[in-house]
Amino acid sequence: MATAAYEQLKLHITPEKFYVEACDDGADDVLTIDRVSTEVTLAVKKDVPPSAVTRPIFGILGTIHLVAGNYLIVITKKIKVGEFFSHVIWKATDFDVLSYKKTMLHLTDIQLQDNKTFLAMLNHVLNVDGFYFSTTYDLTHTLQRLSNTSPEFQEMSLLERADQRFVWNGHLLRELSAQPEVHRFALPVLHGFITMHSCSVNGKYFDWILISRRSCFRAGVRYYVRGIDSEGHAANFVETEQIVHYNGSKASFVQTRGSIPVFWSQRPNLKYKPLPQISKVANHMDGFQRHFDSQVIIYGKQVIINLINQKGSEKPLEQTFATMVSSLGSGMMRYIAFDFHKECKNMRWDRLSILLDQVAEMQDELSYFLVDSAGQVVANQEGVFRSNCMDCLDRTNVIQSLLARRSLQAQLQRLGVLHVGQKLEEQDEFEKIYKNAWADNANACAKQYAGTGALKTDFTRTGKRTHLGLIMDGWNSMIRYYKNNFSDGFRQDSIDLFLGNYSVDELESHSPLSVPRDWKFLALPIIMVVAFSMCIICLLMAGDTWTETLAYVLFWGVASIGTFFIILYNGKDFVDAPRLVQKEKID
């Protein structure tokens, strides 16, 4: 049993110090942070001055250094997600960022503006839905990993034993991490998606849980973070675990998703789909091998399902991926290319069964994790499906939900919940819960990476592709286009600041934020909106004469066409690119 973090906390604020008081039964510890020296020490309750301003908090996210000095980030609101084997799981819904400094008089006007921008970046990340934590349970590890640990591991604090890939506040907790005596105040926070449901099939009740853990390595936004880095970390890597708990028995099925693990980029340039660029100088095999060496160590065998198009702009990526797998020649890897869009065109999504049939035997070989009510491991999962499309969002989530259902079917039959020959798809009440949860998972991962909800969720929710779903996909695609071109630079900078990929140095003579945006960058969105809007208005509203109407249409039509050619030939000069200098350049 891991050493639990403190659950009930009070924050006491004085001009000199922050005092975080543990209010759990029998606790007397107080974490003291000196607002001048930034020193962190452990005290007791009697050391808290009566004059302190007191407020309840629900956890310490960590500390960060900005232009004005250090800031303390605390969780101020939470909602209960559910209970996980008698452990309560929470979602953090609101935060407060508190300055160590009592005044900003020591800053110049430029420093004040930069500090304000950095605070806006922090708050942007904190306002993205999907931060989860537990004070008693290690959310960063799968059931199978937790079952195969030493007594020493189990006695560690949650912070010490956490999988650092999934601790999104790891950089913020670095000061607390260095002092084991204060670890009970340090709360590892997961970013992704968690849902829990109490379900019934054939009158038998079981808990069904879905957890997606987003990696904080090579994290970022859709077009600015693609492929892998020099350490083999893949962009938008997510570990998704489906869990069943019935009569004391626990079953788990794990899948992963991640960007195509070679060095490639797809920088926004105002075109609807920028062309992917595969690096001509990088050592692809080195990064590729690093990626899969770590994947095999953590998960075992890898069944790679590549869902991208096998023609057009995506074709070189598919060919490169296939070549890398073949060149590596590992018996622990199998590669399956399935052109999702070609196979399912004309709304023939029933053809996904072709892929499921193709991998059915492999899925049976990989199996799943199962531990009985006595705590004995009955089955282990021998490997994972690693799925990807271009974004590792929409197509990927559809396939993962189908593979997970097939595993769940086998688990529930083995546990005696489903009768022999019964199909999970026939259980209408559970199917509704299942499909909606996977669609919600898709939306959560998509909003965190692409800035909008997922595409193709009509199929995930209903099992059918609909015309309304196509319309909603068009709407989300339009929103993605705008965000990817005009706001993703800020989003990327925000993530890099939050995760420690960029560190603020107040002594730096030239701040990257002080570089003004080109006037063209600021004007283009306005020109685009006005030109296209006026063209449409002129078409809808006739003037006094036919000649006058034609003149208006021609004028605004030319403006619209001119804007189009600006986008086509000079688009990269207008996009909102990241400005912060990261520890490792985004490839």
N, C-alpha and C positions, 0 to 999 in steps of 0.2 A: 504494500500500500504506500503510495507516494505521500510525502509530507505535504499536507494540504496548505494552500495559501489562505490567508485570513479572508473571511467572507464579509464581516461587518466592520466597517471602518468609519472613522470620523476625521475630518481634516480641520486642524486648528491653525489659524493664520495670525501671526504677529508681524510687525515691521521687520523683525530680524530673522525669523525662522518659520518654516512649515513644520507642523507636527502631525503625523499620520498615526492615529491611535487605533490599535486593534481592539475591537469590542466583542470578539467571540468569547464564549464562556471560559472563564479561567485565564484569559489572556491579560498580560500586564505590559506588553511591548508597545513602544512608541517609536516610530521612525522619525528621526529629526533631520531636517535639511536646512543647513545654514544658508540664508539667502545672500550673504556677502561672500563667504569663502567657498560656498557650494559643497562643503563637507557633509557627508552622510554618516550619521551615527545612530546607535540604538540607545534609547532611554526608557523610562518607565512613566506611568500615568501621572505620578505626583510632580513630574518635571514640567507638565504643561501649564503655562501661566493662566490664571483665571481670566485675564484680560483678553485672551485670544478670541478671535471671531471663529465660530464653529459651524460646520456644515457636514452633512453625511455625504460620503462618496462610496463607490462600489468597486474601486480598484485603481491601481496606479498603472497607467499605460507606459510611463517612462519620462525621460527628460530629453530636451534638445537644446542645442546652442544656436541662437540666431544673432543678428547684428546687435540687438539690445542686451544680449547676455543669455543666460539660461532661462528655460521655461519648464514648468512642471505640467504634465498632461494627465488628467484624472478622468475616470468614468463617472458621470453624474446621473445617468439614467440607464436602466436595463429592463429587459422583458424576459420572462421565462419561456424558453423554447420547449422544454419538457424534461423528463427524467430518463437517465441513461444508466440502467443497472443500479438504481437508487442514488445516482449522482445527478444533481441538478445542472442543466445546461442553460446558459444565459446568452442573450444577444445584447451587446452594448449599443445603445441608441443615441446617447448624447455624451459629449465630452466638454471639458473646460481646459483652456490653456492659460496657465498662470505665470506671470513674469516674476522672476526672482527680484528684479529691480523695482524700487518703489517709485522711480521717476525716470523719464526719458530725456531729461535736460542735457545729458552728456552726449546726445546724438545730434549730428548735423541734419539739415532738412533732407538731404539725399539719403542719409542713413535711416532716417525716420520712414521715408517712402519705401526703401528697400525692406526694412523690417516689417512694414505693413503688408508688403507683397508676400514675403515669406510666411507670415501668419495666415494670409489668405490661402496659400498653398497647403499649409498644414490642415486648415479647416476643410479644404476641398477634399482631401483624402479621408478625413474623419467623417465627412458627410456621405461618403459612398457606403451604401448599405452592405452589411455582411461581416461584421466583427463579432466573433463568438468566443466564449471562455467558460471555464468551470474552475471552481476553487478546489475541487477534490478529484477530478478525473483528467487524465492526460488525453486531450483531444487530438494531439498531433500524431499519434501512432494508431495503426490498425489493430484490430483484435488479435490477428495472428502475430504481429510483432510483439505485442504486449504479453502474449502467452509464452514467448520464448526469451525470457529475460532472467537475469540473475537476482538473487535476494538483495545484493548491493544496489542494483539498478532500481528495484522497487522501493528502496528506502530513500532514494534521492528526492530532492524537491522537484516540483513540477517544472521549474525553470531549468534545472540541471539536466533532467532526463528528456526534455522536449526535443523533437526532431526540428533542427534549426531551419530546415527548408520551409516550414510552415508557421514559424513564429514571426508574425509581421511586425511586432514591436521589439524584436531582438536588438536592433540598434538603439532604440530608446531606453532599453533596460541595461545597457552596457555597464553603467556605474553601479547599479544594484547587483549585477551578475558577479562583480569582482569582490563582493562581500557576502560570503555564505550565511553569515548570521542574520542577514536581512532578507533572505530569499522568500520567506513567507509573505512578504509584502509585494513580491514581484509576480505578476500575473501574465503568463504567456497567452497571447491573443491570436486566434486563428482568423484568417480572412477567406471567405468563400460562401458556403451555403450549408445549412443543417435543417432538416425537418424530421419530425417524429410523429408517428401515428399509431394509435391503438386500433387494431383491425380484427375482424372476425370473418372466418370462412368455415362453413360447416359447423357453426356454433362453437368453434374453437378460437380463443382469443390469443393474439400475439402482437408484439411490438415490431413495427417496421420502421427502420431509420435510414436516412440517406445523408451522407456527409461528403461534401466536396472541399478539399483542402488546396488552396492556391499557393503555389510556391512563391516565396519572396525573392528568389534568385532569378535574375533576368526578368524582373517584373516590369510592366509598363503598359502602354496603350497599343492599340491594334497595329497601326502602320509603322510606328517608330521602334517597335521591338519585335523582331522576327528571328527565326533560326536559332542559333546557339551562340554562346560566348566561348572564350578560350578554355574555360573550365568544363565545357560540355553541358552547361545548364541551358535548357530549352525555354524559349519564350512561351508564355501562357501555359505553363505546366500545371496540371491539376490532377490530384489523386482523388478518385471518387470511390467511396466504400458504401456498399449496401449491406445492412445488418438486419437479421431476424432474431428475436428473442422469444422463445416459446417453452413454457414449463421448465425453465432453468437452463435449457439448451440454447446455445448461441451459434449462429451461422453468419458468415461474412463472405462477400464477393467484392474484389477490388479491381478497378480498372484505372488506367492512366490516359491522359491526353497531353500533347505537347507539340510545339511547332516542329516542322520538318528539320531534323537535326544536322543541317549543314549551314555554312555561312552565306546567308542571303538576306536581301533587304527589299523593301517595297515602299520607298519614301513617298508621302503624299505630294502631288503636284497639281491638284485641282482636277485631274482627270478622274472619271468615275472609278476606274480600276487601274491604278498605276502598274506598270509592268514590273514583275518581280525581277530582281537582279541577283544573279549568283556570282559570288566573289571569284575573280580569276586569279587571285594571288594567295588566298588563304589555304592553309593545310586542312582540307575538309576531313580527310580520314582521321587526323589526330583528334579533332574536336568530336567527330562522329563516334570514334572508339571510346573516348572519355565518357561520352553520354551513355552509351550502352553498357560499358563496363560497370558504371555505377547502378544502372537500372537492373542489370542481372544480379549484382550483389544484393540489392534491396528486395527485388521482386521475384527473381528466378527467370524462367523462360519468357521470351518476348514474342508475342504474336502481333506483328505490326499490320494495322489496317490503314492503308492510305486511300483516302476518299476523294482526292482532288481530280480534276479533269485530266484526261490523258491526251488532250489535244489543245491547241491554242497556247495562251501565255503560261498556263500551268504545266504544260507537258515537260519542259526542261527540268522542273523540280521533281516530277515523278520519276523521270529517267535517272536523275542524279541519285535520288533516294534508293532506287532499285539497284543501281550500280554499286553504291556504298555497301549495301547489305551483302551483295554477291561477293564483293572484294574482301569484306571482312571474313566471310566464310565461317561464321560461328554456328555451331549446332544448337545454340541456345536461342537463335532468332529465326523466325519465319516471316516472310513478307508477302502480303496480299494487296494487290492494287485493285480497287473497285471504283470505277468511274461513276460516282453517285448520280451526277446530273444526266449523264447519258443513259444510264440504266433506268432512271425514274422519270424520264421526260414524258410529257403529255400526261402528267399526274398519275403515272403508273407506279405508285409507291408500293404496290403489292410485290413488285420485283425485288424488294429488299430481302425477300425470302431466299433469293439466289445466294446472297452473301451469307446469310445465317446457315443455310444448308452446307455451304462450302467450309465453314469454320466449326460446324457442330462437333465433329470428332476431336478437333483441337481443344474446344472448350471442355469437353468431357475429360481430356487428358490433363488440362490445367486444374480442373476440379474447383473446390472452394474450401474455406476453412470452416470446421465444425467442432464444437466442444460440447460434450453432453452435460447433463444436469449434475453429474458428480465431479465435473471439472476435468474430465479426461479428453484429450484431443483425439477425435475420431477421424478427421480428415484435414489435410493441409492443402492450401492453394499453391500449386507448383510454378505458377507464372501468371502473367497478366496480358490482357489485350491492351496494346498501346495504339490508340486511334488518333487520327488527325485529318483535318481538311486544311484549307488555307489559314483560317483563323482559329481552328480547333474549337469552334463554337456550335454552329447550327447543324451541319451534317454530322459532326462528331457526336453531338448529344443524342440525335435520333438513333444512331447505331448503338451507342452505349446503353440507351434505355431498353433496346430490344435484346441485347446480350444479357443485361441484368435480369430481365424478365425470365429468360430461359434458365438462368442459374437459380432464380427464386423458385421457379416451378419444381426443379429437382430438389431443392432444399425442403420445401414445404411437403413434398411427397415423402421424403426421407423422415421428416419429423412427425409424419402422421396427420398433418393438417389437411392435406389434399388426399382424396381417395385415388386409388390406381385408375388411370385413364382420365381423370378429371383435368380440365385445362384451366389455367389461371385466367385466361381471357374470358371465360364464361362466368366468372365471379364479378358481376356488374358493380357492386358496391366497392369492392377492393380495387377493381380496375380504374374506377374514377379517381380514387385516392392516388393510385400509382401513377397514372398518366399526368395528373395535375402536378404531382410532386416533381416529376422529371421535367415538366415544362417550366416549373418555377426554378428548378436548378439551372436550366438553360438560360432563363432570363437573368438570373443572378450573375452567372459567369460572364454573360454577354455585356451586361451593364458595367461590370468591373473592368473589362478589357476594351470593348468597342464603344461604350457610352450609351447604348440603347438595349432594349430587350432583344431576345433572340429571334431569328427567323425560323420558319417551319414548325413553330410550336402548335399550330392547328393540328398537325399530324400527331405530335406527341400527346396532345390532350384528348383527341378524338379517335385516333387511328385512321383518319382520312385527311386527304389534302383537299382544301376547299377554296372557292373563289374569294371568299372573305379573307382567308388566310393569305392568299396571294396579294390582296390589297394592303393588308397590314404589313406584309413583308416589304412592299414598295414604300410604305410610309417610314418604316424603320430604316430602310436603306437610305432614304433621303436624309433622315436625321443623322445617320452615321456619316454620310458624305459631308454634311456641314461640320459636324464635330471633328471629324478626322482632319479636315483642312483648316478650320478656323479656331479650334480650341484645344486641340490635342497637345500642342507644344506646352501649354500651361499645365495640362494634366500630367504629361510626362515629367516635367520639372517637379511637380508636386510629389509624385511617387518617389523620384530620386532623392528629394530632400528628406522625405519621411523615412525611407529605408537606409539612409546614410550613404547613398552613392555620391551625394554631393554634401560637402561640409562647409558651413558658413564660416568665413574668416573676417571678423570685423576690421582687421588691420589691412585687409587687401586694398590696395590703392585704387583698383578699378573693378567695380562690381559688374558682373555680367548683366544684371538687371538695369544698369544705367545706360545701356546701349538702346537708343530710341528705335522704335519700329519705323520702318520706311512708311512715308505717307501713302504709298500705293497699297501697302498691306492693310492700312486702316480704311482706305477708301473703297477697295474692291468689293467687299460684301455689300456695301451700300449701293454702289453702282449696279451690281448684279440684281439686287432686289428691285431697285427703281426701274431699271431698263426693262426687265421682264414683266413687271407689274404694269407699267404704262403701256407696253405693247398689247397686253391682254385687254386692258381697259379700253384702249382705242378701238380694238376689234369689237368690243361689246357695245360701245356708245357711238352712234353715228353723229357726225358734226352737222353744221348747217347745210353744207353741200357735200356732194360725193368727193369733190376734189380736195376739200379740207380734211375729210376723214382719211383719204388716201395719203395725204401729206403727213398727218400725225402717225399713221401706221408705218410709213416708210422711215420716218425719223427715228421712232423708237425701235423699229425693227433693225435698222442699221446699228443703233446703239447696242442692241442685244447681240447681234452678230459680231460686232466689234469686241464685246465682252467675251464672247465665246472663243474668238481667236486669241485674245489675251490669255485665256485659260489654257488653250491648246498649246501655245508656244512658249509662254513665260510663266506657267502656273507655279513652278517651284519658288518663284520670287515672292509669292503672295501668301504662302501657307504659314501657319503659326508653328514655327519650328521651336524645339527646345533651346533654351539659352544657357542653362547651367552646365558647367564643365563636370562631367562625371569621372569617377575613378577609372572606368573603362568605357571607351567610346561605344555608343550603340551602333552595331554593325548594320 
